[in-house]
Amino acid sequence: QQQVKQSPQSLIVQKGGIPIINCAYENTAFDYFPWYQQFPGKGPALLIAIRPDVSEKKEGRFTISFNKSAKQFSLHIMDSQPGDSATYFCAAKRGSSYKLIFGSGTRLLVRP
Amino acid sequence: ETGVTQTPRHLVMGMTNKKSLKCEQHLGHNAMYWYKQSAKKPLELMFVYSLEERVENNSVPSRFSPECPNSSHLFLHLHTLQPEDSALYLCASSAGGGLDTQYFGPGTRLTVL
């Protein structure tokens, strides 16, 4: 119930491609879904987040799609660039809680 | 210094050693966190402090002992660790709970021999 399942584990795309990373959750009490980006040697940094009252949120080239009935959400990176090569983590929490439940991460490589 | 800083960045210790990890946040936040990041596993929340009081303790072995002397500093005291404790230990802070963003430090890479 507390898990967030993330796939794929790794992903390779060409520059300009649209990588898609998927996450699924079980706990219907979750109401906040952030995505974090982590570069080697750095801690994770918040990229974009969504609440379940909307089905899509865009910030620049990053889009979250949210399907409440399926309990799934995904990250799309438009016009991907080599600088987007990083590990991406989805997460979920109840809004009132301090506890973020993370997915296992997706290592993305964008080839020039 | 800005953001969340952690020292040391790398630590190698034997199973009988005692060491401490330090975290400092320069963001004026009230909540601080310790996470463990192991290869191919999700980040695991270890401890949360809010206004210097522990609010989460997720079944962490007693060989890990947190300390939060004030809202800007967080320590993780380590003693008699096991090789499986080798991991990246991340500190984070947030203004509060709820929807407040957690800001992470760069982590301490710990190796237990």
Chai-1 contact restraints between the chains, C-beta under 6 A:
chainA,res_idxA,chainB,res_idxB,connection_type,confidence,min_distance_angstrom,max_distance_angstrom,comment,restraint_id
A,Y32,B,L99,contact,1.0,0.0,6.0,A-B,restraint_1
A,K42,B,P106,contact,1.0,0.0,6.0,A-B,restraint_2
A,G43,B,L90,contact,1.0,0.0,6.0,A-B,restraint_3
A,G43,B,F104,contact,1.0,0.0,6.0,A-B,restraint_4
A,G43,B,G105,contact,1.0,0.0,6.0,A-B,restraint_5
A,G43,B,P106,contact,1.0,0.0,6.0,A-B,restraint_6
A,G43,B,G107,contact,1.0,0.0,6.0,A-B,restraint_7
A,P44,B,F104,contact,1.0,0.0,6.0,A-B,restraint_8
A,L46,B,T101,contact,1.0,0.0,6.0,A-B,restraint_9
A,G95,B,G98,contact,1.0,0.0,6.0,A-B,restraint_10
A,G95,B,L99,contact,1.0,0.0,6.0,A-B,restraint_11
A,Y98,B,V48,contact,1.0,0.0,6.0,A-B,restraint_12
A,Y98,B,V55,contact,1.0,0.0,6.0,A-B,restraint_13
A,Y98,B,E56,contact,1.0,0.0,6.0,A-B,restraint_14
A,Y98,B,G97,contact,1.0,0.0,6.0,A-B,restraint_15
A,K99,B,L45,contact,1.0,0.0,6.0,A-B,restraint_16
A,K99,B,E56,contact,1.0,0.0,6.0,A-B,restraint_17
A,F102,B,P42,contact,1.0,0.0,6.0,A-B,restraint_18
A,F102,B,L43,contact,1.0,0.0,6.0,A-B,restraint_19
A,G103,B,P42,contact,1.0,0.0,6.0,A-B,restraint_20
A,S104,B,P42,contact,1.0,0.0,6.0,A-B,restraint_21
